[in-house]
Amino acid sequence: EAQVTQNPRYLITVTGKKLTVTCSQNMNHEYMSWYRQDPGLGLRQIYYSMNVEVTDKGDVPEGYKVSRKEKRNFPLILESPSPNQTSLYFCASRSSGAPTDTQYFGPGTRLTVL
Amino acid sequence: RKEVEQDPGPFNVPEGATVAFNCTYSNSASQSFFWYRQDCRKEPKLLMSVYSSGNEDGRFTAQLNRASQYISLLIRDSKLSDSATYLCVVKGDNFNKFYFGSGTKLNVKP
């Protein structure tokens, strides 16, 4: 089954404790992206990657890091989480060649930073 | 100014009603346009892409007006299962950046 998986699905942590949210896709997609969703603000793009070792900032990259060492994986790293990073996070992937630009989203990770 | 703006709703309609959502975008160089559906904080799923000529998929019709920079979604004969939040999405002139509206909530009542 074609899918995007994220782990963990729920996480409660404390300020300053480094964490990583994993994202993996089995569709051989070149493009992957991370979003955060906050009430009234919609989804905002954090980082995206066009292919292995190629990443770029989205609209809200501050406080986040990413890496793309393998095509299927695109982890999101919070080196020193703060309460304003409490949010619902989605990973997405798409094929660069897809004419419809359809993005497939993971199930989401609900993060709370105390 | 937000890249994509939508009326947050909620739109409360009876079953069988026709309902229309609009969305405006700020960048005239935007490349592609979409409607996604999101159920109760689950992951967004593509409902339909929006083409310049307009397109229809069953009870759903999407229109794009580039001159006025707005996108619309029409749902005919609403079903209870249509209750969800509808997200307007625009791909910017950077082919890798996507901008989401904050969503319009639809409640279809029996």
gemmi code that builds the backbone of each chain (N, CA, C; Angstrom):
import gemmi

chains = {
    "A": [
        ("GLU", (0.846, -1.197, 0.000), (0.000, 0.000, 0.000), (0.879, 1.243, 0.000)),
        ("ALA", (0.580, 2.172, -0.938), (1.315, 3.421, -1.016), (0.981, 4.280, 0.194)),
        ("GLN", (2.012, 4.719, 0.904), (1.699, 5.521, 2.076), (2.894, 6.344, 2.538)),
        ("VAL", (2.558, 7.333, 3.373), (3.543, 8.136, 4.089), (3.324, 7.855, 5.573)),
        ("THR", (4.379, 7.487, 6.263), (4.251, 7.188, 7.684), (5.060, 8.192, 8.492)),
        ("GLN", (4.549, 8.492, 9.670), (5.218, 9.401, 10.592), (5.259, 8.768, 11.960)),
        ("ASN", (6.337, 9.041, 12.665), (6.450, 8.596, 14.049), (7.257, 9.594, 14.867)),
        ("PRO", (6.834, 9.843, 16.128), (5.630, 9.278, 16.747), (4.375, 10.005, 16.279)),
        ("ARG", (3.222, 9.488, 16.601), (1.971, 10.153, 16.274), (1.634, 11.226, 17.313)),
        ("TYR", (2.011, 10.975, 18.544), (1.775, 11.927, 19.630), (3.047, 12.030, 20.455)),
        ("LEU", (3.371, 13.248, 20.848), (4.574, 13.434, 21.661), (4.381, 14.635, 22.572)),
        ("ILE", (4.652, 14.406, 23.863), (4.693, 15.502, 24.824), (6.115, 15.568, 25.339)),
        ("THR", (6.710, 16.742, 25.269), (8.095, 16.886, 25.695), (8.248, 18.196, 26.457)),
        ("VAL", (9.474, 18.451, 26.877), (9.740, 19.682, 27.630), (10.667, 20.583, 26.838)),
        ("THR", (10.633, 21.836, 27.167), (11.465, 22.834, 26.483), (12.933, 22.426, 26.509)),
        ("GLY", (13.559, 22.486, 25.325), (14.989, 22.261, 25.233), (15.432, 20.826, 24.998)),
        ("LYS", (14.524, 19.883, 25.060), (14.914, 18.480, 24.887), (14.798, 18.092, 23.416)),
        ("LYS", (15.941, 17.854, 22.802), (15.990, 17.569, 21.369), (15.086, 16.404, 20.991)),
        ("LEU", (14.409, 16.548, 19.855), (13.567, 15.450, 19.386), (13.602, 15.363, 17.866)),
        ("THR", (13.266, 14.183, 17.382), (13.194, 13.939, 15.940), (11.863, 13.286, 15.621)),
        ("VAL", (11.212, 13.802, 14.600), (10.000, 13.180, 14.074), (10.367, 12.547, 12.730)),
        ("THR", (10.122, 11.262, 12.622), (10.511, 10.582, 11.385), (9.383, 10.610, 10.370)),
        ("CYS", (9.770, 10.566, 9.100), (8.819, 10.508, 8.003), (9.391, 9.573, 6.951)),
        ("SER", (8.565, 8.673, 6.458), (9.026, 7.732, 5.451), (7.921, 7.515, 4.418)),
        ("GLN", (8.329, 7.417, 3.143), (7.350, 7.150, 2.084), (7.847, 5.995, 1.217)),
        ("ASN", (6.885, 5.209, 0.725), (7.242, 4.017, -0.050), (6.850, 4.154, -1.516)),
        ("MET", (6.711, 5.387, -1.997), (6.260, 5.633, -3.364), (7.385, 6.080, -4.289)),
        ("ASN", (8.611, 6.079, -3.793), (9.764, 6.502, -4.576), (9.645, 7.955, -5.048)),
        ("HIS", (8.996, 8.776, -4.235), (8.814, 10.185, -4.595), (10.100, 10.965, -4.366)),
        ("GLU", (10.370, 11.890, -5.293), (11.552, 12.736, -5.145), (11.306, 13.843, -4.117)),
        ("TYR", (10.103, 14.372, -4.111), (9.807, 15.566, -3.321), (9.164, 15.194, -1.998)),
        ("MET", (9.684, 15.775, -0.918), (9.074, 15.604, 0.395), (9.057, 16.949, 1.098)),
        ("SER", (8.122, 17.078, 2.027), (7.926, 18.374, 2.662), (7.378, 18.197, 4.068)),
        ("TRP", (7.663, 19.155, 4.923), (7.096, 19.201, 6.267), (6.248, 20.455, 6.412)),
        ("TYR", (5.086, 20.266, 7.077), (4.174, 21.367, 7.362), (3.816, 21.339, 8.841)),
        ("ARG", (3.455, 22.501, 9.342), (2.811, 22.561, 10.644), (1.445, 23.205, 10.464)),
        ("GLN", (0.489, 22.740, 11.280), (-0.870, 23.267, 11.185), (-1.296, 23.816, 12.529)),
        ("ASP", (-1.674, 25.081, 12.536), (-2.125, 25.746, 13.748), (-3.483, 26.375, 13.489)),
        ("PRO", (-4.336, 26.421, 14.515), (-5.696, 26.952, 14.334), (-5.673, 28.359, 13.727)),
        ("GLY", (-6.491, 28.525, 12.692), (-6.614, 29.835, 12.060), (-5.500, 30.192, 11.096)),
        ("LEU", (-4.457, 29.371, 11.059), (-3.304, 29.689, 10.198), (-3.147, 28.715, 9.045)),
        ("GLY", (-3.861, 27.627, 9.082), (-3.714, 26.651, 8.014), (-2.392, 25.919, 8.102)),
        ("LEU", (-2.070, 25.202, 7.062), (-0.787, 24.502, 6.999), (0.273, 25.466, 6.475)),
        ("ARG", (1.400, 25.472, 7.128), (2.524, 26.301, 6.693), (3.738, 25.409, 6.465)),
        ("GLN", (4.416, 25.671, 5.375), (5.522, 24.816, 4.977), (6.778, 25.165, 5.785)),
        ("ILE", (7.413, 24.135, 6.351), (8.587, 24.343, 7.184), (9.865, 24.183, 6.337)),
        ("TYR", (10.016, 23.020, 5.754), (11.135, 22.699, 4.867), (10.617, 21.780, 3.777)),
        ("TYR", (11.340, 21.764, 2.675), (11.041, 20.787, 1.633), (12.349, 20.267, 1.048)),
        ("SER", (12.218, 19.146, 0.365), (13.383, 18.524, -0.253), (13.019, 18.064, -1.649)),
        ("MET", (13.818, 18.432, -2.628), (13.542, 18.062, -4.008), (14.145, 16.700, -4.365)),
        ("ASN", (15.118, 16.266, -3.552), (15.728, 14.955, -3.777), (16.774, 14.727, -2.701)),
        ("VAL", (17.444, 13.615, -2.766), (18.453, 13.285, -1.755), (19.491, 14.406, -1.685)),
        ("GLU", (19.786, 14.827, -0.464), (20.789, 15.856, -0.176), (20.415, 17.240, -0.717)),
        ("VAL", (19.175, 17.432, -1.115), (18.725, 18.748, -1.615), (17.532, 19.203, -0.780)),
        ("THR", (17.754, 20.194, 0.080), (16.671, 20.690, 0.926), (16.630, 22.211, 0.847)),
        ("ASP", (15.480, 22.770, 1.210), (15.359, 24.230, 1.198), (14.294, 24.643, 2.195)),
        ("LYS", (14.382, 25.898, 2.608), (13.470, 26.419, 3.619), (12.101, 26.723, 3.015)),
        ("GLY", (11.095, 26.459, 3.828), (9.755, 26.903, 3.495), (9.500, 28.262, 4.124)),
        ("ASP", (8.306, 28.470, 4.594), (7.947, 29.780, 5.141), (8.230, 29.936, 6.634)),
        ("VAL", (8.330, 28.832, 7.354), (8.523, 28.909, 8.809), (9.608, 27.948, 9.259)),
        ("PRO", (10.868, 28.115, 8.806), (11.917, 27.144, 9.111), (12.608, 27.341, 10.458)),
        ("GLU", (12.382, 28.484, 11.114), (13.144, 28.796, 12.326), (12.864, 27.759, 13.410)),
        ("GLY", (13.941, 27.239, 13.983), (13.829, 26.271, 15.063), (13.767, 24.828, 14.606)),
        ("TYR", (13.865, 24.604, 13.304), (13.777, 23.249, 12.745), (14.997, 22.946, 11.872)),
        ("LYS", (15.315, 21.672, 11.789), (16.312, 21.182, 10.845), (15.747, 19.954, 10.161)),
        ("VAL", (16.273, 19.678, 8.978), (15.879, 18.466, 8.256), (17.126, 17.859, 7.631)),
        ("SER", (16.982, 16.608, 7.207), (18.037, 15.980, 6.427), (17.389, 15.040, 5.427)),
        ("ARG", (18.058, 14.778, 4.332), (17.541, 13.843, 3.320), (18.709, 13.010, 2.808)),
        ("LYS", (19.024, 12.007, 3.603), (20.145, 11.123, 3.257), (19.689, 9.963, 2.378)),
        ("GLU", (18.419, 9.634, 2.475), (17.857, 8.568, 1.648), (16.581, 9.106, 1.018)),
        ("LYS", (16.222, 8.572, -0.119), (15.062, 9.084, -0.827), (13.781, 8.902, -0.028)),
        ("ARG", (13.662, 7.800, 0.697), (12.395, 7.486, 1.342), (12.195, 8.218, 2.670)),
        ("ASN", (13.268, 8.738, 3.285), (13.162, 9.299, 4.632), (13.451, 10.795, 4.675)),
        ("PHE", (12.694, 11.482, 5.503), (12.868, 12.940, 5.611), (12.559, 13.339, 7.061)),
        ("PRO", (13.481, 13.127, 7.985), (13.205, 13.437, 9.388), (13.201, 14.939, 9.678)),
        ("LEU", (12.372, 15.318, 10.627), (12.295, 16.701, 11.118), (12.912, 16.737, 12.509)),
        ("ILE", (13.866, 17.624, 12.702), (14.616, 17.690, 13.952), (14.349, 19.031, 14.639)),
        ("LEU", (13.992, 18.933, 15.917), (13.873, 20.130, 16.740), (15.003, 20.059, 17.761)),
        ("GLU", (16.026, 20.882, 17.563), (17.225, 20.810, 18.411), (16.930, 21.268, 19.838)),
        ("SER", (16.121, 22.303, 19.972), (15.781, 22.843, 21.285), (14.332, 23.326, 21.252)),
        ("PRO", (13.409, 22.385, 21.392), (11.991, 22.741, 21.230), (11.541, 23.806, 22.222)),
        ("SER", (10.612, 24.629, 21.768), (10.023, 25.656, 22.626), (8.500, 25.540, 22.543)),
        ("PRO", (7.795, 26.089, 23.535), (6.325, 25.958, 23.541), (5.644, 26.461, 22.269)),
        ("ASN", (6.238, 27.432, 21.566), (5.586, 27.921, 20.339), (5.718, 26.942, 19.167)),
        ("GLN", (6.389, 25.819, 19.415), (6.444, 24.756, 18.408), (5.404, 23.665, 18.669)),
        ("THR", (4.592, 23.887, 19.694), (3.446, 23.008, 19.907), (2.517, 23.145, 18.710)),
        ("SER", (2.257, 22.031, 18.043), (1.499, 22.101, 16.795), (1.205, 20.688, 16.298)),
        ("LEU", (0.458, 20.634, 15.202), (0.208, 19.391, 14.473), (1.095, 19.413, 13.237)),
        ("TYR", (1.935, 18.403, 13.095), (2.918, 18.374, 12.012), (2.544, 17.296, 10.992)),
        ("PHE", (2.649, 17.670, 9.725), (2.392, 16.731, 8.637), (3.598, 16.661, 7.716)),
        ("CYS", (3.922, 15.441, 7.331), (4.900, 15.206, 6.293), (4.145, 14.879, 5.011)),
        ("ALA", (4.699, 15.259, 3.876), (4.028, 14.987, 2.605), (5.069, 14.625, 1.558)),
        ("SER", (4.637, 13.862, 0.563), (5.536, 13.556, -0.550), (4.764, 13.642, -1.854)),
        ("ARG", (5.493, 13.848, -2.942), (4.889, 13.808, -4.271), (5.970, 13.481, -5.286)),
        ("SER", (5.515, 13.005, -6.429), (6.443, 12.745, -7.505), (6.694, 14.028, -8.272)),
        ("SER", (7.937, 14.323, -8.573), (8.256, 15.547, -9.306), (7.655, 15.536, -10.695)),
        ("GLY", (7.429, 14.320, -11.227), (6.919, 14.237, -12.582), (5.413, 14.203, -12.662)),
        ("ALA", (4.739, 14.197, -11.525), (3.278, 14.046, -11.542), (2.629, 15.305, -12.091)),
        ("PRO", (1.827, 15.198, -13.123), (1.228, 16.399, -13.689), (0.250, 17.084, -12.757)),
        ("THR", (-0.358, 16.323, -11.866), (-1.350, 16.937, -10.990), (-0.734, 17.454, -9.699)),
        ("ASP", (0.563, 17.236, -9.490), (1.215, 17.735, -8.274), (0.548, 17.236, -7.010)),
        ("THR", (-0.039, 16.067, -7.046), (-0.733, 15.550, -5.862), (0.259, 15.291, -4.758)),
        ("GLN", (-0.006, 15.856, -3.599), (0.797, 15.571, -2.423), (0.064, 14.534, -1.575)),
        ("TYR", (0.820, 13.581, -1.076), (0.285, 12.560, -0.174), (0.812, 12.857, 1.216)),
        ("PHE", (-0.103, 12.931, 2.154), (0.258, 13.337, 3.503), (0.327, 12.141, 4.450)),
        ("GLY", (1.229, 12.246, 5.407), (1.249, 11.298, 6.507), (0.111, 11.590, 7.465)),
        ("PRO", (-0.080, 10.744, 8.478), (-1.223, 10.871, 9.386), (-1.095, 12.015, 10.389)),
        ("GLY", (0.081, 12.612, 10.493), (0.256, 13.737, 11.409), (0.906, 13.334, 12.718)),
        ("THR", (1.632, 14.279, 13.290), (2.250, 14.117, 14.615), (1.818, 15.296, 15.467)),
        ("ARG", (1.154, 14.973, 16.561), (0.693, 16.048, 17.457), (1.754, 16.242, 18.532)),
        ("LEU", (2.413, 17.388, 18.499), (3.507, 17.679, 19.421), (3.089, 18.745, 20.422)),
        ("THR", (3.352, 18.457, 21.691), (3.149, 19.436, 22.759), (4.487, 19.660, 23.454)),
        ("VAL", (4.893, 20.928, 23.524), (6.139, 21.285, 24.212), (5.775, 22.081, 25.469)),
        ("LEU", (6.132, 21.533, 26.621), (5.767, 22.185, 27.895), (6.854, 23.124, 28.373)),
    ],
    "B": [
        ("ARG", (-0.063, 40.223, 4.309), (-1.253, 39.627, 3.659), (-0.992, 38.137, 3.429)),
        ("LYS", (-1.983, 37.316, 3.720), (-1.834, 35.880, 3.518), (-1.796, 35.573, 2.025)),
        ("GLU", (-1.048, 34.524, 1.693), (-0.971, 34.101, 0.290), (-2.320, 33.577, -0.204)),
        ("VAL", (-3.023, 32.882, 0.671), (-4.303, 32.274, 0.293), (-5.313, 32.569, 1.396)),
        ("GLU", (-6.466, 33.062, 1.024), (-7.483, 33.412, 2.020), (-8.789, 32.694, 1.721)),
        ("GLN", (-9.377, 32.195, 2.779), (-10.673, 31.513, 2.678), (-11.576, 31.978, 3.803)),
        ("ASP", (-12.862, 31.929, 3.568), (-13.843, 32.154, 4.614), (-13.816, 30.926, 5.526)),
        ("PRO", (-13.578, 31.098, 6.825), (-13.454, 29.918, 7.694), (-14.766, 29.193, 7.960)),
        ("GLY", (-15.901, 29.861, 7.674), (-17.183, 29.235, 7.955), (-17.463, 29.253, 9.456)),
        ("PRO", (-18.217, 28.320, 10.013), (-18.694, 27.139, 9.289), (-19.908, 27.422, 8.405)),
        ("PHE", (-20.010, 26.614, 7.371), (-21.189, 26.602, 6.536), (-22.056, 25.446, 7.038)),
        ("ASN", (-23.237, 25.759, 7.516), (-24.169, 24.746, 8.000), (-25.292, 24.620, 6.974)),
        ("VAL", (-25.372, 23.464, 6.321), (-26.355, 23.293, 5.249), (-27.107, 21.988, 5.450)),
        ("PRO", (-28.332, 21.901, 4.939), (-29.078, 20.637, 5.019), (-28.622, 19.686, 3.917)),
        ("GLU", (-28.849, 18.429, 4.148), (-28.588, 17.440, 3.103), (-29.297, 17.838, 1.820)),
        ("GLY", (-28.626, 17.643, 0.715), (-29.229, 17.950, -0.575), (-28.978, 19.365, -1.054)),
        ("ALA", (-28.442, 20.201, -0.196), (-28.200, 21.597, -0.581), (-26.993, 21.699, -1.505)),
        ("THR", (-26.946, 22.820, -2.195), (-25.764, 23.169, -2.977), (-24.996, 24.241, -2.207)),
        ("VAL", (-23.706, 24.058, -2.096), (-22.900, 25.001, -1.322), (-21.662, 25.369, -2.140)),
        ("ALA", (-21.243, 26.614, -2.015), (-20.085, 27.095, -2.775), (-19.077, 27.740, -1.839)),
        ("PHE", (-17.814, 27.426, -2.070), (-16.716, 28.037, -1.326), (-15.850, 28.824, -2.296)),
        ("ASN", (-15.343, 29.930, -1.813), (-14.401, 30.701, -2.610), (-13.090, 30.845, -1.872)),
        ("CYS", (-12.075, 31.151, -2.636), (-10.740, 31.298, -2.086), (-10.023, 32.307, -2.972)),
        ("THR", (-9.252, 33.194, -2.372), (-8.478, 34.143, -3.163), (-6.992, 33.932, -2.900)),
        ("TYR", (-6.177, 34.221, -3.894), (-4.739, 34.088, -3.735), (-4.060, 35.380, -4.172)),
        ("SER", (-2.889, 35.640, -3.587), (-2.282, 36.961, -3.770), (-1.235, 37.015, -4.889)),
        ("ASN", (-0.635, 35.881, -5.222), (0.452, 35.893, -6.190), (-0.070, 35.548, -7.588)),
        ("SER", (-0.053, 36.521, -8.445), (-0.597, 36.305, -9.792), (0.235, 35.320, -10.606)),
        ("ALA", (1.455, 35.036, -10.155), (2.310, 34.090, -10.877), (2.122, 32.654, -10.389)),
        ("SER", (1.166, 32.420, -9.523), (0.920, 31.072, -9.010), (0.648, 30.106, -10.147)),
        ("GLN", (1.103, 28.859, -9.933), (1.133, 27.906, -11.035), (-0.014, 26.904, -11.052)),
        ("SER", (-0.320, 26.368, -9.892), (-1.304, 25.280, -9.840), (-2.208, 25.484, -8.639)),
        ("PHE", (-3.403, 24.899, -8.736), (-4.432, 25.172, -7.739), (-5.163, 23.876, -7.405)),
        ("PHE", (-5.537, 23.748, -6.136), (-6.116, 22.490, -5.678), (-7.142, 22.748, -4.590)),
        ("TRP", (-8.028, 21.791, -4.432), (-8.871, 21.696, -3.249), (-8.533, 20.384, -2.551)),
        ("TYR", (-8.255, 20.491, -1.248), (-8.035, 19.325, -0.411), (-9.162, 19.263, 0.608)),
        ("ARG", (-9.406, 18.059, 1.078), (-10.388, 17.841, 2.126), (-9.650, 17.341, 3.358)),
        ("GLN", (-10.053, 17.876, 4.532), (-9.441, 17.413, 5.783), (-10.544, 17.103, 6.778)),
        ("ASP", (-10.531, 15.883, 7.289), (-11.495, 15.452, 8.294), (-10.878, 15.595, 9.668)),
        ("CYS", (-11.518, 16.361, 10.524), (-11.255, 16.390, 11.952), (-9.773, 16.230, 12.329)),
        ("ARG", (-8.902, 17.127, 11.808), (-7.478, 17.149, 12.129), (-6.728, 15.898, 11.661)),
        ("LYS", (-7.319, 15.183, 10.734), (-6.575, 14.105, 10.082), (-5.783, 14.710, 8.925)),
        ("GLU", (-5.098, 13.856, 8.176), (-4.279, 14.388, 7.098), (-5.136, 14.899, 5.951)),
        ("PRO", (-4.702, 15.968, 5.309), (-5.416, 16.455, 4.123), (-5.323, 15.439, 2.984)),
        ("LYS", (-6.388, 15.372, 2.200), (-6.394, 14.488, 1.030), (-6.892, 15.278, -0.167)),
        ("LEU", (-6.243, 15.042, -1.301), (-6.618, 15.782, -2.504), (-8.058, 15.482, -2.901)),
        ("LEU", (-8.837, 16.525, -3.058), (-10.205, 16.399, -3.568), (-10.177, 16.536, -5.086)),
        ("MET", (-9.595, 17.634, -5.549), (-9.443, 17.821, -6.982), (-8.477, 18.941, -7.294)),
        ("SER", (-7.840, 18.810, -8.434), (-7.040, 19.906, -8.965), (-7.983, 20.869, -9.672)),
        ("VAL", (-7.550, 22.089, -9.849), (-8.392, 23.102, -10.480), (-7.703, 23.565, -11.749)),
        ("TYR", (-8.380, 23.429, -12.865), (-7.805, 23.797, -14.146), (-8.458, 25.075, -14.663)),
        ("SER", (-7.734, 25.748, -15.530), (-8.202, 27.047, -16.046), (-9.569, 26.947, -16.697)),
        ("SER", (-9.826, 25.802, -17.327), (-11.095, 25.636, -18.034), (-12.215, 25.205, -17.104)),
        ("GLY", (-11.903, 25.008, -15.836), (-12.896, 24.477, -14.904), (-12.974, 22.969, -15.045)),
        ("ASN", (-13.302, 22.302, -13.982), (-13.418, 20.850, -14.046), (-14.435, 20.343, -13.042)),
        ("GLU", (-14.959, 19.180, -13.371), (-16.054, 18.604, -12.598), (-15.717, 17.168, -12.260)),
        ("ASP", (-16.074, 16.767, -11.055), (-15.890, 15.374, -10.652), (-17.122, 14.983, -9.857)),
        ("GLY", (-18.066, 14.368, -10.533), (-19.313, 13.993, -9.863), (-20.068, 15.222, -9.380)),
        ("ARG", (-20.272, 15.294, -8.077), (-21.030, 16.419, -7.503), (-20.174, 17.655, -7.263)),
        ("PHE", (-18.910, 17.562, -7.551), (-17.971, 18.650, -7.260), (-17.526, 19.344, -8.542)),
        ("THR", (-17.572, 20.681, -8.500), (-17.106, 21.478, -9.638), (-16.145, 22.536, -9.135)),
        ("ALA", (-15.003, 22.629, -9.773), (-14.003, 23.634, -9.398), (-13.812, 24.605, -10.550)),
        ("GLN", (-13.629, 25.863, -10.193), (-13.409, 26.905, -11.197), (-12.218, 27.751, -10.780)),
        ("LEU", (-11.523, 28.258, -11.780), (-10.387, 29.141, -11.541), (-10.609, 30.425, -12.331)),
        ("ASN", (-10.444, 31.547, -11.681), (-10.517, 32.840, -12.354), (-9.179, 33.545, -12.132)),
        ("ARG", (-8.306, 33.431, -13.118), (-6.960, 33.996, -12.964), (-6.980, 35.518, -12.921)),
        ("ALA", (-7.879, 36.117, -13.657), (-7.918, 37.581, -13.699), (-8.243, 38.157, -12.330)),
        ("SER", (-9.175, 37.511, -11.629), (-9.577, 37.987, -10.310), (-8.857, 37.254, -9.187)),
        ("GLN", (-8.052, 36.280, -9.550), (-7.254, 35.512, -8.595), (-8.129, 34.856, -7.535)),
        ("TYR", (-9.139, 34.152, -7.996), (-9.903, 33.360, -7.043), (-10.238, 31.992, -7.627)),
        ("ILE", (-10.489, 31.092, -6.684), (-10.800, 29.706, -6.994), (-12.103, 29.379, -6.278)),
        ("SER", (-12.928, 28.593, -6.899), (-14.184, 28.230, -6.250), (-14.381, 26.724, -6.273)),
        ("LEU", (-15.186, 26.272, -5.331), (-15.576, 24.861, -5.265), (-17.078, 24.823, -5.028)),
        ("LEU", (-17.779, 24.111, -5.884), (-19.232, 23.962, -5.767), (-19.532, 22.509, -5.450)),
        ("ILE", (-20.319, 22.296, -4.410), (-20.746, 20.944, -4.060), (-22.261, 20.882, -4.224)),
        ("ARG", (-22.696, 20.001, -5.092), (-24.138, 19.835, -5.311), (-24.640, 18.646, -4.518)),
        ("ASP", (-25.942, 18.677, -4.169), (-26.589, 17.548, -3.499), (-25.747, 17.074, -2.306)),
        ("SER", (-25.490, 17.968, -1.374), (-24.613, 17.680, -0.242), (-25.032, 16.425, 0.514)),
        ("LYS", (-24.047, 15.654, 0.917), (-24.257, 14.450, 1.732), (-23.690, 14.689, 3.119)),
        ("LEU", (-24.185, 13.914, 4.071), (-23.651, 14.005, 5.428), (-22.142, 13.770, 5.424)),
        ("SER", (-21.707, 12.878, 4.550), (-20.288, 12.521, 4.482), (-19.419, 13.634, 3.895)),
        ("ASP", (-20.034, 14.682, 3.379), (-19.260, 15.820, 2.873), (-18.795, 16.731, 4.011)),
        ("SER", (-19.302, 16.516, 5.207), (-18.909, 17.335, 6.351), (-17.412, 17.190, 6.584)),
        ("ALA", (-16.713, 18.292, 6.508), (-15.251, 18.286, 6.601), (-14.786, 19.734, 6.484)),
        ("THR", (-13.478, 19.902, 6.540), (-12.887, 21.209, 6.243), (-12.248, 21.142, 4.870)),
        ("TYR", (-12.513, 22.139, 4.060), (-12.021, 22.172, 2.679), (-10.907, 23.210, 2.582)),
        ("LEU", (-9.751, 22.740, 2.135), (-8.558, 23.579, 2.075), (-8.258, 23.982, 0.640)),
        ("CYS", (-8.078, 25.243, 0.445), (-7.661, 25.771, -0.853), (-6.135, 25.801, -0.866)),
        ("VAL", (-5.519, 25.281, -1.905), (-4.062, 25.176, -1.958), (-3.553, 25.739, -3.276)),
        ("VAL", (-2.496, 26.514, -3.187), (-1.921, 27.159, -4.369), (-0.436, 26.847, -4.418)),
        ("LYS", (0.037, 26.431, -5.578), (1.479, 26.268, -5.752), (2.022, 27.574, -6.293)),
        ("GLY", (3.027, 28.095, -5.603), (3.559, 29.399, -5.971), (4.432, 29.358, -7.200)),
        ("ASP", (5.037, 30.489, -7.538), (5.897, 30.544, -8.713), (7.211, 29.798, -8.474)),
        ("ASN", (7.550, 29.565, -7.209), (8.592, 28.585, -6.880), (7.907, 27.228, -6.919)),
        ("PHE", (8.304, 26.372, -7.830), (7.561, 25.136, -8.076), (7.509, 24.195, -6.881)),
        ("ASN", (8.277, 24.503, -5.850), (8.322, 23.586, -4.717), (7.617, 24.107, -3.483)),
        ("LYS", (6.998, 25.276, -3.567), (6.346, 25.843, -2.397), (4.838, 25.855, -2.600)),
        ("PHE", (4.167, 25.367, -1.569), (2.709, 25.281, -1.593), (2.148, 26.133, -0.466)),
        ("TYR", (1.048, 26.811, -0.771), (0.414, 27.680, 0.216), (-1.014, 27.212, 0.446)),
        ("PHE", (-1.331, 27.040, 1.714), (-2.635, 26.528, 2.096), (-3.481, 27.641, 2.704)),
        ("GLY", (-4.761, 27.678, 2.352), (-5.697, 28.499, 3.093), (-5.959, 27.854, 4.446)),
        ("SER", (-6.577, 28.607, 5.329), (-6.836, 28.079, 6.669), (-8.039, 27.138, 6.698)),
        ("GLY", (-8.737, 27.028, 5.575), (-9.801, 26.044, 5.488), (-11.188, 26.613, 5.737)),
        ("THR", (-12.162, 26.008, 5.080), (-13.579, 26.347, 5.280), (-14.289, 25.109, 5.796)),
        ("LYS", (-14.922, 25.268, 6.942), (-15.587, 24.119, 7.560), (-17.015, 23.989, 7.043)),
        ("LEU", (-17.357, 22.790, 6.638), (-18.709, 22.483, 6.158), (-19.355, 21.471, 7.082)),
        ("ASN", (-20.550, 21.801, 7.549), (-21.373, 20.868, 8.322), (-22.639, 20.600, 7.529)),
        ("VAL", (-22.851, 19.364, 7.143), (-24.079, 18.987, 6.445), (-24.980, 18.298, 7.464)),
        ("LYS", (-26.185, 18.855, 7.630), (-27.112, 18.359, 8.645), (-28.219, 17.522, 8.009)),
        ("PRO", (-28.711, 16.531, 8.754), (-29.808, 15.714, 8.211), (-31.075, 16.543, 8.029)),
    ],
}
model = gemmi.Model(1)
for chain_id, residues in chains.items():
    chain = gemmi.Chain(chain_id)
    for i, (resn, *xyz) in enumerate(residues, 1):
        res = gemmi.Residue()
        res.name, res.seqid = resn, gemmi.SeqId(i, " ")
        for name, pos in zip(("N", "CA", "C"), xyz):
            atom = gemmi.Atom()
            atom.name, atom.element = name, gemmi.Element(name[0])
            atom.pos, atom.b_iso = gemmi.Position(*pos), 0.0
            res.add_atom(atom)
        chain.add_residue(res)
    model.add_chain(chain)
structure = gemmi.Structure()
structure.add_model(model)
structure.setup_entities()
